[in-house]
Amino acid sequence: MRLLVTGGCGFIGANFVYMMLQKHSDVVIVNLDKLTYAGNRLSLAPLEKQHGGKRYHFVHGDIANAELVAHVLAHYQIEAVVNFAAESHVDRSITDATPFVTTNVLGTQVLLDTARRMEIPRFVHVSTDEVYGTLGPTGKFTEETPLAPNSPYSASKASADMLCRAFFETHGFPVAITRCSNNYGPYQFPEKLIPLMILKASRGESLPVYGDGLNVRDWIYVLDHCLGVELTLLKGKPGQAYNFGGNAEKPNIEVVKTILAALGKPESLITYVKDRPGHDRRYAMDYSLAQRELGFNPEYSFEQGIERTLAWYRDNQDWLESVQSGAYRAFMDTWYGER
Ligand code: NAD
């Protein structure tokens, strides 16, 4: 299969590219990535060395550029698209929603439109549990839960989901959607909770925790999400959205304390900061549809996943240094400085 992966230099995309090339000897991947602050070509440098120009091709560009997308689809004779490319950080969407609408909504529409015109027979759009909004202390999101996004980020992702739905209903375009809970694992940019806490704890810096720390997330090891995307690509029904979760619901404070304990650091490093506006209280995923239709089951427990993640960040200090540009530091200082 000749596959276009967008956003392959980001966290989940990079893990997916590695996994697919390792698992499927007949897969060729073209990675279209704009290399925003969150995209790091270095993450895939070993692949470029091993498979570059053969089973792996990198194209630097924007999914919202229709001409470029059409060229890539034709030139590489693409048979399927997996769209990971996005602006993905909720805090940044609160500061400025514009890039979220441009990439997540307009970019997805350009990809859908171009792929439809060129009759690409498979398209997987990677979405998130955040499109469903927030839950009370009980219950889980199913694929039937109405979309009720609360942040500019999740609103842009929900808009893209609606476009996917419309392309299926209007044009019969074979797009399937994945909606997954919070990912963690190697190559995650250190602005998200788990790598941020690992980074700060290992430096002995204070760990900023929003509000009372009791917001609950379902945590999934990134390779389990990649498995879900792979199964959707290979077996998913066109027009269908599939939920994926990791079976690991935890309040943020528990995740932070687990990291501190594993690194032998004191809980006194925790600093509670002013809550994020519109902060969803709890997410939980019912992924029984993916279990039934796709045979999906997460393979990593939270304990296994967090152990692997800690080991990866310990052994990849160079990567961690390389992604922390001046722009990253400036954002982190302003954002957490104000809170
Ligand atoms: P990320 O921010 O780490 O990576 C995004 C990648 O997309 C980067 O490489 C960036 O350079 C690229 N990109 C951004 N705008 C682009 C554009 N206009 N054209 C081409 N490339 C562009 O994100 P991630 O955490 O890997 O998330 C990937 C996808 O999975 C996103 O769609 C996100 O909404 C979804 N998702 C993430 C999580 C999570 O916990 N991280 C959970 C569920 C769903």
Residues whose N, C-alpha, C, O or C-beta is under 5 A from the ligand:
A	BS01	NAD	G7 G8 C9 G10 F11 I12 G13 L32 D33 K34 L35 T36 A38 G39 N40 G61 D62 I63 A64 N83 F84 A85 A86 E87 S88 T103 G107 V126 S127 T128 C180 S181 N182 N183
